[in-house]
Amino acid sequence: MSMILKLGLVAGLGGLFYKYVRKQREEAGELAPVYSSGVVRNAGPDEQKFMDNDKWDKVDQAVDESFPASDPPSTY
């Protein structure tokens, strides 16, 4: 068997294995929906894991709502 055929066979088997593993992870719920900027969460202080809600002000809210935009919010 030529080297090209062996390489094609290995690549095909690798592709099938990847497809199988990906399907298993999707069925198990391990893969989150991905959008243009990655996994998306809701904006606001209730969605922050490591922030004290008492310190949340309107600038924090505006920045959080505008992320991942490149321009800063108008209230900044």
Gaussian input, Z-matrix of N, CA and C with variables (Angstrom, degrees):
# hf/3-21g

backbone

0 1
 N
 C     1     B1
 C     2     B2     1     A1
 N     3     B3     2     A2     1     D1
 C     4     B4     3     A3     2     D2
 C     5     B5     4     A4     3     D3
 N     6     B6     5     A5     4     D4
 C     7     B7     6     A6     5     D5
 C     8     B8     7     A7     6     D6
 N     9     B9     8     A8     7     D7
 C    10    B10     9     A9     8     D8
 C    11    B11    10    A10     9     D9
 N    12    B12    11    A11    10    D10
 C    13    B13    12    A12    11    D11
 C    14    B14    13    A13    12    D12
 N    15    B15    14    A14    13    D13
 C    16    B16    15    A15    14    D14
 C    17    B17    16    A16    15    D15
 N    18    B18    17    A17    16    D16
 C    19    B19    18    A18    17    D17
 C    20    B20    19    A19    18    D18
 N    21    B21    20    A20    19    D19
 C    22    B22    21    A21    20    D20
 C    23    B23    22    A22    21    D21
 N    24    B24    23    A23    22    D22
 C    25    B25    24    A24    23    D23
 C    26    B26    25    A25    24    D24
 N    27    B27    26    A26    25    D25
 C    28    B28    27    A27    26    D26
 C    29    B29    28    A28    27    D27
 N    30    B30    29    A29    28    D28
 C    31    B31    30    A30    29    D29
 C    32    B32    31    A31    30    D30
 N    33    B33    32    A32    31    D31
 C    34    B34    33    A33    32    D32
 C    35    B35    34    A34    33    D33
 N    36    B36    35    A35    34    D34
 C    37    B37    36    A36    35    D35
 C    38    B38    37    A37    36    D36
 N    39    B39    38    A38    37    D37
 C    40    B40    39    A39    38    D38
 C    41    B41    40    A40    39    D39
 N    42    B42    41    A41    40    D40
 C    43    B43    42    A42    41    D41
 C    44    B44    43    A43    42    D42
 N    45    B45    44    A44    43    D43
 C    46    B46    45    A45    44    D44
 C    47    B47    46    A46    45    D45
 N    48    B48    47    A47    46    D46
 C    49    B49    48    A48    47    D47
 C    50    B50    49    A49    48    D48
 N    51    B51    50    A50    49    D49
 C    52    B52    51    A51    50    D50
 C    53    B53    52    A52    51    D51
 N    54    B54    53    A53    52    D52
 C    55    B55    54    A54    53    D53
 C    56    B56    55    A55    54    D54
 N    57    B57    56    A56    55    D55
 C    58    B58    57    A57    56    D56
 C    59    B59    58    A58    57    D57
 N    60    B60    59    A59    58    D58
 C    61    B61    60    A60    59    D59
 C    62    B62    61    A61    60    D60
 N    63    B63    62    A62    61    D61
 C    64    B64    63    A63    62    D62
 C    65    B65    64    A64    63    D63
 N    66    B66    65    A65    64    D64
 C    67    B67    66    A66    65    D65
 C    68    B68    67    A67    66    D66
 N    69    B69    68    A68    67    D67
 C    70    B70    69    A69    68    D68
 C    71    B71    70    A70    69    D69
 N    72    B72    71    A71    70    D70
 C    73    B73    72    A72    71    D71
 C    74    B74    73    A73    72    D72
 N    75    B75    74    A74    73    D73
 C    76    B76    75    A75    74    D74
 C    77    B77    76    A76    75    D75
 N    78    B78    77    A77    76    D76
 C    79    B79    78    A78    77    D77
 C    80    B80    79    A79    78    D78
 N    81    B81    80    A80    79    D79
 C    82    B82    81    A81    80    D80
 C    83    B83    82    A82    81    D81
 N    84    B84    83    A83    82    D82
 C    85    B85    84    A84    83    D83
 C    86    B86    85    A85    84    D84
 N    87    B87    86    A86    85    D85
 C    88    B88    87    A87    86    D86
 C    89    B89    88    A88    87    D87
 N    90    B90    89    A89    88    D88
 C    91    B91    90    A90    89    D89
 C    92    B92    91    A91    90    D90
 N    93    B93    92    A92    91    D91
 C    94    B94    93    A93    92    D92
 C    95    B95    94    A94    93    D93
 N    96    B96    95    A95    94    D94
 C    97    B97    96    A96    95    D95
 C    98    B98    97    A97    96    D96
 N    99    B99    98    A98    97    D97
 C   100   B100    99    A99    98    D98
 C   101   B101   100   A100    99    D99
 N   102   B102   101   A101   100   D100
 C   103   B103   102   A102   101   D101
 C   104   B104   103   A103   102   D102
 N   105   B105   104   A104   103   D103
 C   106   B106   105   A105   104   D104
 C   107   B107   106   A106   105   D105
 N   108   B108   107   A107   106   D106
 C   109   B109   108   A108   107   D107
 C   110   B110   109   A109   108   D108
 N   111   B111   110   A110   109   D109
 C   112   B112   111   A111   110   D110
 C   113   B113   112   A112   111   D111
 N   114   B114   113   A113   112   D112
 C   115   B115   114   A114   113   D113
 C   116   B116   115   A115   114   D114
 N   117   B117   116   A116   115   D115
 C   118   B118   117   A117   116   D116
 C   119   B119   118   A118   117   D117
 N   120   B120   119   A119   118   D118
 C   121   B121   120   A120   119   D119
 C   122   B122   121   A121   120   D120
 N   123   B123   122   A122   121   D121
 C   124   B124   123   A123   122   D122
 C   125   B125   124   A124   123   D123
 N   126   B126   125   A125   124   D124
 C   127   B127   126   A126   125   D125
 C   128   B128   127   A127   126   D126
 N   129   B129   128   A128   127   D127
 C   130   B130   129   A129   128   D128
 C   131   B131   130   A130   129   D129
 N   132   B132   131   A131   130   D130
 C   133   B133   132   A132   131   D131
 C   134   B134   133   A133   132   D132
 N   135   B135   134   A134   133   D133
 C   136   B136   135   A135   134   D134
 C   137   B137   136   A136   135   D135
 N   138   B138   137   A137   136   D136
 C   139   B139   138   A138   137   D137
 C   140   B140   139   A139   138   D138
 N   141   B141   140   A140   139   D139
 C   142   B142   141   A141   140   D140
 C   143   B143   142   A142   141   D141
 N   144   B144   143   A143   142   D142
 C   145   B145   144   A144   143   D143
 C   146   B146   145   A145   144   D144
 N   147   B147   146   A146   145   D145
 C   148   B148   147   A147   146   D146
 C   149   B149   148   A148   147   D147
 N   150   B150   149   A149   148   D148
 C   151   B151   150   A150   149   D149
 C   152   B152   151   A151   150   D150
 N   153   B153   152   A152   151   D151
 C   154   B154   153   A153   152   D152
 C   155   B155   154   A154   153   D153
 N   156   B156   155   A155   154   D154
 C   157   B157   156   A156   155   D155
 C   158   B158   157   A157   156   D156
 N   159   B159   158   A158   157   D157
 C   160   B160   159   A159   158   D158
 C   161   B161   160   A160   159   D159
 N   162   B162   161   A161   160   D160
 C   163   B163   162   A162   161   D161
 C   164   B164   163   A163   162   D162
 N   165   B165   164   A164   163   D163
 C   166   B166   165   A165   164   D164
 C   167   B167   166   A166   165   D165
 N   168   B168   167   A167   166   D166
 C   169   B169   168   A168   167   D167
 C   170   B170   169   A169   168   D168
 N   171   B171   170   A170   169   D169
 C   172   B172   171   A171   170   D170
 C   173   B173   172   A172   171   D171
 N   174   B174   173   A173   172   D172
 C   175   B175   174   A174   173   D173
 C   176   B176   175   A175   174   D174
 N   177   B177   176   A176   175   D175
 C   178   B178   177   A177   176   D176
 C   179   B179   178   A178   177   D177
 N   180   B180   179   A179   178   D178
 C   181   B181   180   A180   179   D179
 C   182   B182   181   A181   180   D180
 N   183   B183   182   A182   181   D181
 C   184   B184   183   A183   182   D182
 C   185   B185   184   A184   183   D183
 N   186   B186   185   A185   184   D184
 C   187   B187   186   A186   185   D185
 C   188   B188   187   A187   186   D186
 N   189   B189   188   A188   187   D187
 C   190   B190   189   A189   188   D188
 C   191   B191   190   A190   189   D189
 N   192   B192   191   A191   190   D190
 C   193   B193   192   A192   191   D191
 C   194   B194   193   A193   192   D192
 N   195   B195   194   A194   193   D193
 C   196   B196   195   A195   194   D194
 C   197   B197   196   A196   195   D195
 N   198   B198   197   A197   196   D196
 C   199   B199   198   A198   197   D197
 C   200   B200   199   A199   198   D198
 N   201   B201   200   A200   199   D199
 C   202   B202   201   A201   200   D200
 C   203   B203   202   A202   201   D201
 N   204   B204   203   A203   202   D202
 C   205   B205   204   A204   203   D203
 C   206   B206   205   A205   204   D204
 N   207   B207   206   A206   205   D205
 C   208   B208   207   A207   206   D206
 C   209   B209   208   A208   207   D207
 N   210   B210   209   A209   208   D208
 C   211   B211   210   A210   209   D209
 C   212   B212   211   A211   210   D210
 N   213   B213   212   A212   211   D211
 C   214   B214   213   A213   212   D212
 C   215   B215   214   A214   213   D213
 N   216   B216   215   A215   214   D214
 C   217   B217   216   A216   215   D215
 C   218   B218   217   A217   216   D216
 N   219   B219   218   A218   217   D217
 C   220   B220   219   A219   218   D218
 C   221   B221   220   A220   219   D219
 N   222   B222   221   A221   220   D220
 C   223   B223   222   A222   221   D221
 C   224   B224   223   A223   222   D222
 N   225   B225   224   A224   223   D223
 C   226   B226   225   A225   224   D224
 C   227   B227   226   A226   225   D225

   B1=1.4569
   B2=1.5294
   B3=1.3034
   B4=1.4608
   B5=1.5207
   B6=1.3019
   B7=1.4672
   B8=1.5341
   B9=1.3279
   B10=1.4652
   B11=1.5265
   B12=1.3298
   B13=1.4563
   B14=1.5265
   B15=1.3276
   B16=1.4657
   B17=1.5268
   B18=1.3136
   B19=1.4634
   B20=1.5253
   B21=1.3221
   B22=1.4580
   B23=1.5200
   B24=1.3191
   B25=1.4605
   B26=1.5290
   B27=1.3244
   B28=1.4617
   B29=1.5354
   B30=1.3254
   B31=1.4655
   B32=1.5282
   B33=1.3073
   B34=1.4657
   B35=1.5180
   B36=1.3314
   B37=1.4603
   B38=1.5281
   B39=1.3182
   B40=1.4662
   B41=1.5140
   B42=1.3225
   B43=1.4581
   B44=1.5196
   B45=1.3184
   B46=1.4614
   B47=1.5270
   B48=1.3245
   B49=1.4658
   B50=1.5230
   B51=1.3430
   B52=1.4741
   B53=1.5277
   B54=1.3204
   B55=1.4572
   B56=1.5395
   B57=1.3309
   B58=1.4595
   B59=1.5304
   B60=1.3282
   B61=1.4688
   B62=1.5189
   B63=1.3202
   B64=1.4661
   B65=1.5386
   B66=1.3095
   B67=1.4690
   B68=1.5259
   B69=1.3280
   B70=1.4642
   B71=1.5252
   B72=1.3229
   B73=1.4659
   B74=1.5259
   B75=1.3221
   B76=1.4679
   B77=1.5261
   B78=1.3167
   B79=1.4565
   B80=1.5289
   B81=1.3330
   B82=1.4630
   B83=1.5241
   B84=1.3243
   B85=1.4606
   B86=1.5153
   B87=1.3135
   B88=1.4619
   B89=1.5182
   B90=1.3081
   B91=1.4571
   B92=1.5188
   B93=1.3163
   B94=1.4669
   B95=1.5283
   B96=1.3298
   B97=1.4633
   B98=1.5212
   B99=1.2921
   B100=1.4571
   B101=1.5191
   B102=1.3104
   B103=1.4489
   B104=1.5201
   B105=1.3010
   B106=1.4565
   B107=1.5185
   B108=1.3269
   B109=1.4643
   B110=1.5150
   B111=1.3041
   B112=1.4509
   B113=1.5130
   B114=1.3051
   B115=1.4603
   B116=1.5193
   B117=1.3203
   B118=1.4606
   B119=1.5203
   B120=1.3256
   B121=1.4533
   B122=1.5184
   B123=1.3017
   B124=1.4528
   B125=1.5205
   B126=1.3305
   B127=1.4627
   B128=1.5174
   B129=1.3190
   B130=1.4589
   B131=1.5069
   B132=1.3279
   B133=1.4591
   B134=1.5238
   B135=1.3164
   B136=1.4632
   B137=1.5235
   B138=1.3174
   B139=1.4599
   B140=1.5246
   B141=1.3144
   B142=1.4633
   B143=1.5187
   B144=1.3161
   B145=1.4490
   B146=1.5249
   B147=1.3170
   B148=1.4584
   B149=1.5192
   B150=1.3153
   B151=1.4571
   B152=1.5198
   B153=1.3212
   B154=1.4542
   B155=1.5234
   B156=1.3261
   B157=1.4633
   B158=1.5205
   B159=1.3283
   B160=1.4624
   B161=1.5296
   B162=1.3249
   B163=1.4685
   B164=1.5341
   B165=1.2961
   B166=1.4678
   B167=1.5228
   B168=1.3445
   B169=1.4684
   B170=1.5234
   B171=1.3319
   B172=1.4654
   B173=1.5256
   B174=1.3324
   B175=1.4655
   B176=1.5245
   B177=1.3277
   B178=1.4639
   B179=1.5206
   B180=1.3192
   B181=1.4662
   B182=1.5333
   B183=1.3233
   B184=1.4696
   B185=1.5228
   B186=1.3192
   B187=1.4654
   B188=1.5227
   B189=1.3177
   B190=1.4574
   B191=1.5277
   B192=1.3168
   B193=1.4649
   B194=1.5185
   B195=1.3310
   B196=1.4623
   B197=1.5229
   B198=1.3174
   B199=1.4687
   B200=1.5110
   B201=1.2801
   B202=1.4491
   B203=1.5234
   B204=1.3041
   B205=1.4630
   B206=1.5253
   B207=1.3005
   B208=1.4635
   B209=1.5257
   B210=1.3205
   B211=1.4658
   B212=1.5211
   B213=1.3261
   B214=1.4667
   B215=1.5292
   B216=1.3190
   B217=1.4713
   B218=1.5204
   B219=1.3146
   B220=1.4693
   B221=1.5265
   B222=1.3320
   B223=1.4676
   B224=1.5128
   B225=1.3055
   B226=1.4595
   B227=1.5009
   A1=107.80
   A2=115.90
   A3=118.63
   A4=110.52
   A5=114.89
   A6=121.90
   A7=111.39
   A8=118.06
   A9=121.92
   A10=110.34
   A11=117.78
   A12=120.91
   A13=111.51
   A14=116.81
   A15=120.49
   A16=110.43
   A17=116.23
   A18=120.67
   A19=110.60
   A20=117.40
   A21=121.45
   A22=111.89
   A23=116.99
   A24=121.53
   A25=111.25
   A26=116.69
   A27=121.03
   A28=110.45
   A29=117.20
   A30=120.41
   A31=110.72
   A32=117.97
   A33=121.50
   A34=112.17
   A35=116.81
   A36=120.20
   A37=111.08
   A38=116.57
   A39=120.28
   A40=111.22
   A41=117.38
   A42=121.41
   A43=112.07
   A44=116.79
   A45=120.42
   A46=111.42
   A47=116.78
   A48=120.41
   A49=110.67
   A50=117.28
   A51=121.46
   A52=110.21
   A53=116.84
   A54=121.38
   A55=110.81
   A56=116.65
   A57=121.52
   A58=111.01
   A59=117.27
   A60=121.39
   A61=110.37
   A62=117.45
   A63=121.05
   A64=110.86
   A65=116.82
   A66=120.69
   A67=110.70
   A68=116.84
   A69=120.51
   A70=111.10
   A71=117.64
   A72=121.46
   A73=110.97
   A74=118.36
   A75=121.45
   A76=110.32
   A77=117.16
   A78=121.17
   A79=111.63
   A80=117.02
   A81=121.10
   A82=111.73
   A83=117.24
   A84=121.00
   A85=113.54
   A86=117.51
   A87=121.39
   A88=112.92
   A89=117.70
   A90=121.04
   A91=109.26
   A92=116.19
   A93=121.46
   A94=109.22
   A95=117.27
   A96=118.38
   A97=110.36
   A98=115.90
   A99=120.82
   A100=108.81
   A101=115.67
   A102=122.32
   A103=108.48
   A104=118.64
   A105=121.22
   A106=112.90
   A107=118.16
   A108=119.46
   A109=112.16
   A110=118.99
   A111=121.41
   A112=111.62
   A113=115.94
   A114=120.70
   A115=108.34
   A116=116.09
   A117=121.49
   A118=109.62
   A119=116.96
   A120=122.13
   A121=108.36
   A122=117.40
   A123=121.59
   A124=110.20
   A125=116.51
   A126=121.10
   A127=109.72
   A128=116.17
   A129=121.11
   A130=113.01
   A131=115.93
   A132=120.36
   A133=113.45
   A134=118.17
   A135=120.37
   A136=112.28
   A137=116.85
   A138=121.33
   A139=112.90
   A140=118.35
   A141=122.39
   A142=109.43
   A143=117.13
   A144=120.44
   A145=112.57
   A146=117.56
   A147=120.54
   A148=113.05
   A149=117.68
   A150=120.04
   A151=109.90
   A152=115.69
   A153=121.43
   A154=108.55
   A155=117.83
   A156=121.93
   A157=112.71
   A158=118.54
   A159=121.26
   A160=111.91
   A161=117.29
   A162=121.32
   A163=112.13
   A164=118.24
   A165=122.95
   A166=109.11
   A167=117.49
   A168=120.30
   A169=109.60
   A170=116.97
   A171=119.10
   A172=112.24
   A173=117.97
   A174=119.74
   A175=109.49
   A176=116.86
   A177=119.90
   A178=110.82
   A179=116.34
   A180=121.08
   A181=110.93
   A182=117.49
   A183=121.31
   A184=111.38
   A185=116.40
   A186=119.80
   A187=110.00
   A188=116.78
   A189=120.85
   A190=111.16
   A191=117.32
   A192=120.48
   A193=112.51
   A194=117.92
   A195=120.18
   A196=113.15
   A197=118.25
   A198=120.81
   A199=109.97
   A200=121.57
   A201=132.83
   A202=113.77
   A203=117.97
   A204=120.59
   A205=110.86
   A206=116.88
   A207=120.18
   A208=111.42
   A209=118.62
   A210=120.82
   A211=110.51
   A212=117.59
   A213=119.24
   A214=109.58
   A215=117.13
   A216=119.57
   A217=111.05
   A218=116.70
   A219=120.98
   A220=112.32
   A221=117.56
   A222=120.31
   A223=112.39
   A224=118.40
   A225=121.63
   A226=111.87
   D1=136.03
   D2=-177.49
   D3=-75.38
   D4=162.45
   D5=-177.59
   D6=-63.29
   D7=-36.80
   D8=-179.89
   D9=-64.56
   D10=-42.96
   D11=178.92
   D12=-65.04
   D13=-40.61
   D14=177.55
   D15=-62.86
   D16=-43.60
   D17=179.66
   D18=-63.67
   D19=-42.22
   D20=177.84
   D21=-63.96
   D22=-39.70
   D23=178.09
   D24=-64.16
   D25=-45.38
   D26=179.13
   D27=-64.26
   D28=-42.43
   D29=178.84
   D30=-64.33
   D31=-41.07
   D32=178.17
   D33=-63.70
   D34=-43.48
   D35=177.71
   D36=-65.17
   D37=-38.51
   D38=176.92
   D39=-63.22
   D40=-41.03
   D41=178.11
   D42=-64.07
   D43=-41.95
   D44=177.55
   D45=-65.01
   D46=-41.14
   D47=178.00
   D48=-62.84
   D49=-43.54
   D50=178.43
   D51=-60.51
   D52=-44.84
   D53=-179.64
   D54=-61.76
   D55=-40.81
   D56=179.01
   D57=-64.60
   D58=-47.25
   D59=-179.08
   D60=-64.17
   D61=-41.64
   D62=179.71
   D63=-62.73
   D64=-42.39
   D65=178.85
   D66=-63.60
   D67=-41.07
   D68=178.37
   D69=-62.75
   D70=-41.23
   D71=179.79
   D72=-68.65
   D73=-36.97
   D74=177.56
   D75=-64.81
   D76=-43.81
   D77=-179.82
   D78=-66.12
   D79=-31.18
   D80=179.66
   D81=-81.32
   D82=-7.78
   D83=179.69
   D84=79.27
   D85=19.19
   D86=-179.00
   D87=-81.56
   D88=-18.92
   D89=-177.86
   D90=-100.78
   D91=119.76
   D92=178.99
   D93=-85.20
   D94=155.19
   D95=176.71
   D96=-64.98
   D97=137.59
   D98=-177.92
   D99=-117.13
   D100=131.60
   D101=178.25
   D102=-110.17
   D103=-166.81
   D104=-174.69
   D105=-62.09
   D106=-28.80
   D107=-179.14
   D108=-110.88
   D109=11.19
   D110=-179.57
   D111=107.05
   D112=-161.72
   D113=179.69
   D114=-68.84
   D115=133.53
   D116=-173.97
   D117=-106.88
   D118=137.04
   D119=174.24
   D120=-119.32
   D121=163.48
   D122=176.58
   D123=-71.69
   D124=150.97
   D125=178.75
   D126=-83.53
   D127=154.87
   D128=174.10
   D129=124.33
   D130=164.64
   D131=-175.81
   D132=-68.09
   D133=-26.74
   D134=-179.84
   D135=-69.28
   D136=-22.66
   D137=-179.07
   D138=-89.90
   D139=-6.17
   D140=179.73
   D141=-82.96
   D142=130.62
   D143=-178.33
   D144=-85.03
   D145=-35.75
   D146=-171.11
   D147=-119.18
   D148=35.89
   D149=-179.14
   D150=-133.34
   D151=139.02
   D152=177.12
   D153=-75.31
   D154=122.80
   D155=-177.02
   D156=-63.79
   D157=-23.20
   D158=179.74
   D159=-68.21
   D160=-23.92
   D161=-177.76
   D162=-91.78
   D163=3.94
   D164=-176.77
   D165=-80.89
   D166=122.62
   D167=178.28
   D168=-119.29
   D169=-175.74
   D170=-174.78
   D171=-70.82
   D172=-26.02
   D173=175.63
   D174=-68.72
   D175=-43.21
   D176=176.25
   D177=-58.58
   D178=-42.53
   D179=179.64
   D180=-62.74
   D181=-45.02
   D182=-179.01
   D183=-65.51
   D184=-41.58
   D185=178.94
   D186=-65.29
   D187=-43.23
   D188=-178.97
   D189=-64.20
   D190=-39.05
   D191=179.74
   D192=-71.54
   D193=-26.89
   D194=-177.47
   D195=-88.70
   D196=-14.29
   D197=-177.90
   D198=-63.92
   D199=137.11
   D200=5.91
   D201=-99.83
   D202=36.85
   D203=177.75
   D204=-63.95
   D205=153.86
   D206=-177.28
   D207=-85.66
   D208=-19.65
   D209=-178.83
   D210=-94.86
   D211=142.62
   D212=177.94
   D213=-73.08
   D214=158.49
   D215=178.62
   D216=-68.06
   D217=160.93
   D218=-175.80
   D219=-72.85
   D220=-18.26
   D221=-179.40
   D222=-86.63
   D223=-0.80
   D224=-176.96
   D225=-81.40

